[in-house]
Every structure is written in C-alpha cells, then in structure tokens.
Amino acid sequence: MRLLWFVPFLLLLFIEGSVGRPFYPLPSKNEVKHRKSLQTFRPYNIAHRGSNGELPEETTGAYMRAIEEGADFIETDILATKDGSLICFHDVTLDETTDIAKHKEFANRIRTYEVQGDNVTGWFIVDFTLAELKTLRVKQRYKFRDQKYNGKFSIITLEEFISIALDADRIVGIYPEIKNPVFINQRVKWADGKKFEDKFVETLLKYGYKGAYMSKEWQKQPVFIQSFAPTSLVYISNFTDSPKIFLIDDVTMPTQDTNQSYWDITSDKYLEFIKDYVVGIGPWKDTIVPVENNYLGPPTDLVAKAHAHDLQVHPYTYRNEQTFLHLDFHQDPYVEYSYWINKIGVDGLFTDFTGSLHNYQEWTAPSSKEDDGDASGLLHKIASMISSFKND
C-alpha cells in the first residue's frame, strides 16, 4: 500500500515544485464505487491540518500522507483571499508558514490590523489575490520538524482540499473550520453581498456535503463543520444540517464574536442552548485536564458534562514530540492516547501525527474470538503490522 502511494507522491512533489498551480485537480466527476466506509465504532482520528508533524501543514502532501496513514477525517482551516476565494490556511498572516519574505514584489504589502482585539502586523491573506498566493510556497511551522519538504507545496483552495477527500480509495471525512469569520467579513466583500459563512456553506453543498450526523448522506460524504465563533455556527444552521462542532479555546480566551468567557460557554445552561446547533465541542485539551509544571492535574467535569448533554468531545491537539508531551506520559504518545481514550473517554482526537494514532488504535483493537485471552494473538497482530512496514 505504501509503495502504491509513494509513486504519485513523488510526482506530486515534482509538479508542485515546478509550477504555480497545485497538482491536485478539482473534485473528480467519476464516483468511486464500493469504497470502504468510515469507521464509527471508535474515537475519530482527525488529521490536524493533515499529517503536519511530517509535512508542511494544510498542503496536498500533508493530506495525502494523512489518508495513507489511516485518518478518518482530514482537518483544515478556511480563510478568504482578497478576491473572495476560499483557501486552506491557519494564520491570517503569511509570515510563519510561507516564503513570503523572499518575494520582493510583496515587500510593500505589510500591514497592521486588529485581530481578535490585538494589533497584528504582517502580510495578511486578505490583501492578496488567489493568483498571488499561488506563487508562494509553504514551509514547516516548527524548526524541530522535518524541513526537507519546505518549498515543495503551494497553498490550496477549499475545492482542492475537497478533491483530495473525494478521490481517496476509501471514504474519508472532511473537517473544515470557519476561521476568524469576524475579521474575514470585515476585510473581504463579495459582489453578491453574501458573507464568508454563506460562501463556505455553498461550497460544501456544491460538492455534496449535506445530511445530519450518521444519516445515509453523511456517511457517504462525512463532514464536521467547526468554528470558535458560535454566531457563525448558529447562522449556518439555517442553510445546512451537516453536523457542527463548537471549538473552545483556553480558559483565558473569550469567544471571538460574542465575547463570552470560557466559564460562560462551558456552563450547563450554555451547553443546553448550543446543542440545538452542534453535535459536539472541540476543547483545547489542557482545559479538560489542567496542567501545572508540565504534569497533569485532576480532570475537570467538562467531558462528563458534554456527554450529559449528548455532545461529543473532540479535543485538540495531540503531538508526538517531547516539547508537547506532558511528563506523565513518559515521552510516549501511545500512553497519552491510552489516557485520553480509555480514561477521559473522548470521541475524537485532533492529531499532528495521524499514523501514530492509527497504529495505536489498530494495535489495541479488540481481538477476535479466537484470540480472546490469548496473548500470542496480540503479539501476532503486532508482528504482522511491523512486517508490513518492513516489506513496503
């Protein structure tokens, strides 16, 4: 399987590095029949900005790698360009994860805008057209991660992101975020008078993403729509019944649109209100289990409270590196996954390392009846998986 994936990936690197337009086409019109369905019996493996622990975030390479490694959903952040195109990019500025600083033609585009109450200076996406952004190349956010793919990939659009999921050889869900909607609606105007949220939903509907959670339509093309802005989630509920996830920031951060505190939005009263519009919450994991001096404290009741309101819990973000792993986990990401899945009881995990989470879930999957109580069965399963890696 890995060898079959590696050949198109090499071609992808060659083409992406040679031309401004990305390798990936718009979604295929040819429906792939008999694709393996999405698993729904264990917590969802959500590829946070793709497999961005290995490749630059939100790129074709990161998403293709995540699918190859077993992601249930590929996650992305959606922003809008100066000319109204929807793109996959996390920051409202280009400084951290592109080579914008090398482009002398854009030297005079640095601006200072207010973003969520703070003055931010840099090259802002909203000041560039899609064509201009396509001339840039993406790089790794963290210096301690693999740098060899820097400059190999361009920024992609929401439609191109959708194509990666739809053209996979199995059903892979998408998990797009309505990113910074207040800022985008202030800076980007569409000729038809519609808002950022309208364009976002229109694109999803255009490519067949619709249907309530676990409906036949949803299972065919799974999607979770996420946002830190509750107003946006309530608004789009008028136009789509696709399941939505309300993201929750650190305890110090108010909501970006309603200025509500963490304590307001995690109260029973608010969860009872928001459950009419969303199927779950996506909290920063350190708000579920507070951390002090890099050690875990006692868990809060947030997961139990959310479950009591029939809300799923998809925390973010799980990362393999020593920099991010709390000392309780002994530098072992599998110990962290075990803690969150088996003790805390979450329903999905945003991870930078899709392969690690997938391997953990495969290795700890319930054995067959023949293997029940037989340690050799588990050892055989692990040996088989290791052997498959060696043979690829």
Backbone torsions as a table, in degrees:
resi	resn	phi	psi	omega
1	MET	NA	-43.4	-178.1
2	ARG	-65.7	-37.1	-179.9
3	LEU	-65.4	-41.1	178.6
4	LEU	-62.2	-34.7	-179.3
5	TRP	-76.0	-31.6	-170.8
6	PHE	-69.0	-35.4	-178.0
7	VAL	-62.4	-53.0	176.8
8	PRO	-63.6	-27.1	179.7
9	PHE	-67.5	-39.6	175.8
10	LEU	-62.6	-41.5	177.6
11	LEU	-63.2	-40.0	177.9
12	LEU	-58.9	-45.7	179.7
13	LEU	-61.5	-41.7	-178.4
14	PHE	-64.2	-47.2	-176.6
15	ILE	-71.7	-41.9	180.0
16	GLU	-61.0	-36.7	-177.5
17	GLY	-79.5	-8.0	-174.5
18	SER	-106.9	-25.3	-175.1
19	VAL	-132.9	162.8	-180.0
20	GLY	-74.6	-37.0	-178.8
21	ARG	-76.9	137.4	-179.7
22	PRO	-66.7	157.4	-179.3
23	PHE	-63.9	-38.0	-170.0
24	TYR	-73.5	129.6	177.9
25	PRO	-78.0	176.2	173.0
26	LEU	-71.1	165.2	-174.1
27	PRO	-50.7	137.5	-178.5
28	SER	-66.4	143.5	175.7
29	LYS	-84.4	-11.6	-178.7
30	ASN	-89.6	113.2	-178.6
31	GLU	-73.1	129.1	176.4
32	VAL	-84.6	117.7	-176.6
33	LYS	-90.4	155.9	174.2
34	HIS	60.9	37.4	175.7
35	ARG	-78.0	145.6	178.1
36	LYS	-61.0	134.8	-175.7
37	SER	-75.1	164.1	177.2
38	LEU	-70.0	134.9	175.5
39	GLN	-73.9	139.7	178.9
40	THR	-131.7	14.7	-174.9
41	PHE	-97.8	-5.9	179.3
42	ARG	-141.7	167.8	-178.5
43	PRO	-54.3	142.2	-177.1
44	TYR	-71.2	136.7	173.9
45	ASN	-91.1	104.8	-174.6
46	ILE	-104.4	112.1	-176.6
47	ALA	-76.3	98.2	-175.5
48	HIS	-66.6	107.0	-175.7
49	ARG	57.3	31.9	-174.7
50	GLY	84.3	-166.3	175.8
51	SER	-83.5	68.5	-168.5
52	ASN	-81.8	-2.5	169.8
53	GLY	-70.6	-18.6	-177.4
54	GLU	-110.8	-37.2	-177.9
55	LEU	-129.3	160.3	-179.9
56	PRO	-54.0	137.9	-172.7
57	GLU	-63.0	147.7	173.6
58	GLU	58.7	34.8	178.4
59	THR	-115.4	163.8	176.9
60	THR	-55.3	-42.7	-179.7
61	GLY	-61.2	-44.7	-179.1
62	ALA	-64.4	-37.9	-179.4
63	TYR	-75.3	-39.6	177.3
64	MET	-64.8	-39.4	178.1
65	ARG	-63.7	-41.9	-179.2
66	ALA	-61.5	-42.0	179.0
67	ILE	-65.2	-43.1	179.5
68	GLU	-62.9	-30.7	-177.4
69	GLU	-88.3	-3.2	172.3
70	GLY	108.7	16.8	179.5
71	ALA	-59.9	141.1	171.0
72	ASP	-81.5	-39.6	179.1
73	PHE	-132.7	143.1	169.5
74	ILE	-104.6	130.8	-171.6
75	GLU	-106.2	145.9	179.0
76	THR	-150.0	159.2	175.1
77	ASP	-106.9	132.4	-177.7
78	ILE	-109.6	126.7	174.7
79	LEU	-125.2	174.9	-179.3
80	ALA	-123.1	143.6	178.7
81	THR	-85.6	175.2	179.1
82	LYS	-56.6	-37.5	-178.6
83	ASP	-96.6	18.4	169.8
84	GLY	84.7	9.3	176.5
85	SER	-80.0	144.4	179.1
86	LEU	-94.3	125.5	-175.6
87	ILE	-125.7	163.5	179.0
88	CYS	-97.6	106.9	-177.8
89	PHE	-163.4	141.3	-174.6
90	HIS	-84.8	-51.3	-174.6
91	ASP	-85.6	151.5	174.2
92	VAL	-76.1	-15.2	175.1
93	THR	-110.1	158.5	-175.7
94	LEU	-96.4	-4.7	-168.0
95	ASP	-60.3	-44.7	-169.5
96	GLU	-76.7	-34.7	-169.9
97	THR	-125.2	19.7	172.0
98	THR	-135.2	173.5	178.1
99	ASP	-94.7	28.4	-177.2
100	ILE	-53.3	-34.8	-177.2
101	ALA	-64.7	-21.3	179.4
102	LYS	-84.3	-10.0	-177.3
103	HIS	-93.4	96.8	-177.1
104	LYS	-62.7	-26.6	-179.1
105	GLU	-66.8	-16.1	-179.7
106	PHE	-108.9	11.6	-175.5
107	ALA	-59.3	-30.4	-176.9
108	ASN	-90.3	11.2	-177.5
109	ARG	-95.0	1.9	-179.7
110	ILE	-67.2	132.3	-178.4
111	ARG	-135.6	166.7	172.8
112	THR	-123.0	120.5	178.3
113	TYR	-128.3	159.1	173.2
114	GLU	-86.3	125.8	179.0
115	VAL	-128.5	115.4	-179.4
116	GLN	50.9	43.1	174.4
117	GLY	88.1	-5.4	179.7
118	ASP	-115.6	145.9	173.7
119	ASN	-81.1	122.6	-177.4
120	VAL	-120.5	134.3	179.8
121	THR	-116.0	136.1	177.8
122	GLY	164.4	-167.0	174.9
123	TRP	-90.7	111.5	-175.0
124	PHE	-92.9	138.3	178.6
125	ILE	-56.0	-37.3	-176.1
126	VAL	-68.0	-7.5	178.3
127	ASP	-101.3	8.1	-178.2
128	PHE	-127.6	143.5	173.9
129	THR	-79.2	165.1	178.0
130	LEU	-60.2	-41.8	-179.4
131	ALA	-59.8	-40.1	178.6
132	GLU	-67.3	-41.6	-179.2
133	LEU	-65.7	-29.7	179.4
134	LYS	-67.8	-15.8	177.9
135	THR	-81.9	-11.7	-179.3
136	LEU	-86.1	161.8	174.8
137	ARG	-124.7	146.4	-174.1
138	VAL	-92.3	148.7	178.6
139	LYS	-134.2	164.8	179.3
140	GLN	-63.3	140.2	177.9
141	ARG	-71.8	-39.6	-174.5
142	TYR	-105.3	132.2	-177.9
143	LYS	-66.8	-25.6	-177.7
144	PHE	-82.9	1.3	175.1
145	ARG	-99.9	166.9	-176.1
146	ASP	-55.5	124.1	-177.1
147	GLN	-99.5	-2.6	-170.8
148	LYS	-71.5	-14.6	179.1
149	TYR	-96.6	2.4	177.5
150	ASN	-59.0	134.7	177.8
151	GLY	83.0	0.8	-177.0
152	LYS	-91.8	-17.6	-173.0
153	PHE	-129.4	149.1	177.4
154	SER	-103.2	169.0	174.2
155	ILE	-67.4	140.2	-179.5
156	ILE	-114.6	161.2	179.0
157	THR	-90.4	167.6	175.7
158	LEU	-59.9	-40.1	179.5
159	GLU	-63.9	-39.9	178.2
160	GLU	-67.8	-36.3	175.1
161	PHE	-61.5	-46.1	178.7
162	ILE	-58.5	-39.4	-178.0
163	SER	-61.6	-35.2	-179.6
164	ILE	-63.1	-41.9	178.8
165	ALA	-70.0	-45.8	-175.9
166	LEU	-68.0	-27.5	-178.4
167	ASP	-92.9	4.6	176.8
168	ALA	-68.3	157.2	-177.6
169	ASP	-83.5	3.7	172.4
170	ARG	-142.4	170.0	-179.9
171	ILE	-75.5	119.4	178.5
172	VAL	-122.5	127.3	-179.8
173	GLY	-80.5	163.1	174.3
174	ILE	-117.1	154.3	-172.5
175	TYR	-142.0	69.3	-175.9
176	PRO	-83.1	145.4	178.4
177	GLU	-107.0	135.1	168.5
178	ILE	-78.2	98.8	-168.7
179	LYS	-93.3	131.2	175.8
180	ASN	44.7	52.9	-175.4
181	PRO	-62.4	-33.5	178.9
182	VAL	-62.3	-49.0	-179.6
183	PHE	-63.9	-45.2	-178.4
184	ILE	-62.5	-44.8	-179.2
185	ASN	-67.8	-23.7	175.3
186	GLN	-74.0	-34.5	-169.3
187	ARG	-105.4	-20.7	-177.2
188	VAL	-119.0	128.8	179.6
189	LYS	-121.4	136.1	178.1
190	TRP	-101.7	144.0	-174.4
191	ALA	-60.3	-30.7	-178.3
192	ASP	-84.8	3.6	177.3
193	GLY	79.6	4.0	-179.1
194	LYS	-80.4	166.6	-177.4
195	LYS	-100.0	170.0	176.4
196	PHE	-52.7	-47.2	-178.5
197	GLU	-62.1	-36.6	178.2
198	ASP	-61.9	-47.3	-178.2
199	LYS	-65.1	-37.3	177.7
200	PHE	-59.9	-52.9	-178.1
201	VAL	-66.3	-40.7	179.6
202	GLU	-56.6	-40.3	-179.3
203	THR	-66.6	-43.3	178.7
204	LEU	-62.9	-43.9	179.5
205	LEU	-65.7	-36.1	179.6
206	LYS	-57.2	-35.5	-177.0
207	TYR	-103.9	18.0	168.9
208	GLY	89.9	11.9	179.1
209	TYR	-86.8	107.2	-177.5
210	LYS	-162.5	168.5	177.3
211	GLY	104.4	141.6	178.9
212	ALA	-66.3	162.1	-179.0
213	TYR	-54.6	128.7	178.6
214	MET	71.2	7.5	172.6
215	SER	-70.1	166.0	179.2
216	LYS	-61.3	-38.7	178.4
217	GLU	-63.6	-43.4	-178.9
218	TRP	-65.9	-42.1	-178.5
219	GLN	-66.1	-26.7	177.4
220	LYS	-73.7	-41.0	177.8
221	GLN	-136.7	83.3	-174.2
222	PRO	-69.5	143.0	177.3
223	VAL	-152.1	141.8	164.3
224	PHE	-120.5	130.8	175.1
225	ILE	-100.4	127.2	-175.0
226	GLN	-121.8	153.3	174.1
227	SER	-166.9	149.7	171.4
228	PHE	-83.0	-8.0	-175.7
229	ALA	-102.4	103.0	-178.1
230	PRO	-61.1	-32.7	179.1
231	THR	-60.3	-39.5	179.2
232	SER	-65.8	-41.3	-179.4
233	LEU	-66.1	-40.3	177.3
234	VAL	-65.5	-42.6	-178.0
235	TYR	-61.6	-48.9	-175.4
236	ILE	-71.5	-14.0	176.6
237	SER	-63.5	-17.1	175.8
238	ASN	-74.4	-16.2	-172.1
239	PHE	-121.3	-16.3	-179.2
240	THR	-148.1	141.4	175.6
241	ASP	-98.9	9.7	175.6
242	SER	-58.8	143.9	-177.2
243	PRO	-64.6	144.0	-175.8
244	LYS	-124.6	149.5	179.4
245	ILE	-123.4	127.6	178.0
246	PHE	-90.2	112.9	-179.8
247	LEU	-78.9	142.1	-177.8
248	ILE	-125.6	125.1	-176.8
249	ASP	-85.3	-171.4	178.4
250	ASP	-60.4	160.4	-176.8
251	VAL	-61.8	-19.0	-179.0
252	THR	-88.4	-8.2	-172.1
253	MET	-103.9	121.9	174.5
254	PRO	-76.7	163.5	175.1
255	THR	-64.0	144.3	-171.8
256	GLN	-74.4	-17.1	-177.0
257	ASP	-112.6	-33.2	-176.8
258	THR	-108.7	-5.3	178.5
259	ASN	56.8	35.2	176.3
260	GLN	-89.0	148.5	-179.3
261	SER	-79.6	164.9	174.9
262	TYR	-55.4	-41.1	-176.9
263	TRP	-69.0	-32.6	175.9
264	ASP	-63.6	-49.0	-170.8
265	ILE	-82.0	-8.6	175.7
266	THR	-107.8	10.4	177.0
267	SER	-75.3	156.5	177.3
268	ASP	-58.6	-39.7	-179.0
269	LYS	-61.5	-43.5	-178.5
270	TYR	-72.1	-40.9	178.8
271	LEU	-61.8	-35.9	176.5
272	GLU	-65.2	-34.5	177.4
273	PHE	-72.0	-50.8	-170.8
274	ILE	-72.4	-20.5	-178.6
275	LYS	-66.5	-14.4	174.5
276	ASP	-73.4	-13.1	-175.8
277	TYR	-120.5	-20.6	-176.5
278	VAL	-130.0	161.2	176.6
279	VAL	-103.8	-4.7	-178.5
280	GLY	-172.6	176.4	176.4
281	ILE	-121.7	153.9	177.6
282	GLY	-125.9	84.4	-176.4
283	PRO	-86.0	153.5	166.6
284	TRP	-62.0	129.0	-169.1
285	LYS	-62.7	-27.5	180.0
286	ASP	-73.9	-8.2	172.3
287	THR	-85.3	-20.0	176.7
288	ILE	-81.7	-44.9	175.8
289	VAL	-125.9	97.8	-178.1
290	PRO	-59.6	150.1	-176.4
291	VAL	-120.1	139.0	175.4
292	GLU	-137.5	125.9	-178.0
293	ASN	54.8	36.5	177.6
294	ASN	68.2	16.2	173.3
295	TYR	-115.2	147.0	179.0
296	LEU	-71.7	139.3	171.9
297	GLY	-96.8	-171.5	176.9
298	PRO	-65.3	138.7	178.1
299	PRO	-63.2	146.6	172.7
300	THR	-80.2	-180.0	178.9
301	ASP	-95.9	16.0	-173.9
302	LEU	-61.7	-44.1	-179.3
303	VAL	-63.9	-46.9	178.9
304	ALA	-61.8	-39.3	-179.1
305	LYS	-66.2	-44.8	178.9
306	ALA	-62.5	-45.2	179.5
307	HIS	-62.1	-34.2	178.4
308	ALA	-65.3	-23.4	176.9
309	HIS	-99.7	17.6	179.7
310	ASP	59.9	36.4	178.0
311	LEU	-110.1	134.5	173.2
312	GLN	-73.2	162.7	177.0
313	VAL	-129.7	117.8	179.3
314	HIS	-120.5	88.7	-177.4
315	PRO	-75.4	160.9	175.4
316	TYR	-133.7	156.6	-11.1
317	THR	-123.0	141.4	-178.2
318	TYR	-100.2	126.5	-175.2
319	ARG	-136.1	144.3	-172.4
320	ASN	-78.0	-25.2	-167.6
321	GLU	-72.2	153.4	178.4
322	GLN	-54.9	-34.4	179.8
323	THR	-56.4	-32.6	-173.1
324	PHE	-105.6	-23.1	-177.0
325	LEU	-77.8	128.1	177.9
326	HIS	-71.0	153.6	-172.0
327	LEU	-60.8	-26.1	179.1
328	ASP	-59.4	-23.5	-174.0
329	PHE	-94.3	3.2	172.9
330	HIS	54.6	36.9	179.5
331	GLN	60.1	27.3	-178.4
332	ASP	-120.8	107.3	-179.0
333	PRO	-62.5	-26.7	178.5
334	TYR	-66.9	-33.7	176.5
335	VAL	-66.0	-38.2	177.7
336	GLU	-65.6	-45.7	179.1
337	TYR	-60.0	-41.9	179.9
338	SER	-61.3	-42.1	-179.2
339	TYR	-61.6	-48.0	-174.8
340	TRP	-74.0	-34.2	-178.9
341	ILE	-80.7	-45.6	-172.1
342	ASN	-90.5	-33.3	-178.7
343	LYS	-95.9	-47.6	-177.5
344	ILE	-81.3	-32.9	174.1
345	GLY	79.4	43.1	179.5
346	VAL	-78.9	164.1	-173.8
347	ASP	-105.7	-7.3	178.8
348	GLY	-170.4	155.5	-178.2
349	LEU	-135.5	127.3	171.5
350	PHE	-81.6	119.6	-177.7
351	THR	-131.4	145.2	173.7
352	ASP	-82.3	-13.8	-176.2
353	PHE	-124.2	80.2	-176.2
354	THR	-56.1	-42.5	-177.1
355	GLY	-62.0	-38.4	-179.6
356	SER	-65.0	-45.6	179.1
357	LEU	-65.1	-42.1	-180.0
358	HIS	-62.3	-45.1	179.7
359	ASN	-61.9	-42.8	178.9
360	TYR	-59.3	-46.5	-177.6
361	GLN	-67.6	-34.8	177.9
362	GLU	-70.0	-42.9	-177.1
363	TRP	-69.2	-27.0	-178.1
364	THR	-103.8	8.9	178.9
365	ALA	-63.7	146.2	178.3
366	PRO	-55.7	134.8	-179.4
367	SER	-77.3	166.1	179.0
368	SER	-71.2	168.7	-179.0
369	LYS	-59.3	-35.2	-179.5
370	GLU	-65.5	-27.1	-176.1
371	ASP	-96.5	-5.5	-177.4
372	ASP	-56.1	127.3	178.5
373	GLY	75.0	6.3	-177.3
374	ASP	-113.4	105.6	-178.2
375	ALA	-62.2	-29.9	-178.1
376	SER	-65.2	-27.0	177.8
377	GLY	-64.8	-43.6	177.8
378	LEU	-65.6	-42.7	179.4
379	LEU	-62.4	-38.5	178.4
380	HIS	-63.5	-40.9	179.3
381	LYS	-61.9	-45.8	179.8
382	ILE	-64.6	-43.8	-179.9
383	ALA	-61.9	-38.1	179.5
384	SER	-64.7	-41.6	-179.7
385	MET	-67.8	-40.9	177.8
386	ILE	-63.2	-41.0	179.3
387	SER	-62.0	-38.1	-179.5
388	SER	-64.8	-34.5	177.7
389	PHE	-67.4	-42.0	-178.1
390	LYS	-65.3	-34.1	-176.5
391	ASN	-83.1	-12.2	-177.1
392	ASP	-72.9	NA	NA
